[in-house]
Every structure is written in structure tokens, then in C-alpha cells.
């Protein structure tokens, strides 16, 4: 029962190791932002360049973040960002791709 009296110093629901992870948190935030941008811009046919590039970069940052993540909180955010990045990337590729319409 000693663990019931220990205060939660991490400040988050899923940060279970009571330490800060600035690189992992930054990668999680970047992946979530890129995923949101890719997902939202994929709904517009003319923004296929932005959605495909944001999705591709979001996939790479999310994959690296998953590789070095240490807590469940980081992995949860990264999976959400990876999913949104993947959907945005594939819809952007379907609408014209990474270089479509530039040449």
C-alpha cells in the first residue's frame, strides 16, 4: 500500500517513470501537428502537395519517435499522429502525389 501514498510527480496520466523526456515529447508533438495538418489538408484536392509532404514527414518522425519512446503516453500520442499522417499521406498521394502538377 505504499504506492498508494506516493504523489504523482510526472503530471500526466500515462507518464509512468517519473522522468522528463524532452526529445520524445518534442517528436510526439511534431508528429501530432504534422498528422493534423496532413489529415485536414487531405480533404481538399488542391492541397495534395501539403498533405502528402506533411504526411510523409509525419510518418518518419513518428516512426523514429516510436523507436525511442519510453512511456505509454508517448506511444499513444505517436500512434495518433502516425495514423493521421498515414491517412493524409495516402489521400494526398491519391489526389496528385508529392510532385503532381509541378512539371
Buried (B, 14 or more C-beta within 10 A) or exposed (E): EEEEEEEEEBEEEEBEEEEEBEEBBEBBBBBBBBBBBBBBBBEEEEBBBBBBBBBBBBBEBBBBBBEEBEBBBBBBBBBBBBBBBBBBBBBBBEBBEBEEEEE
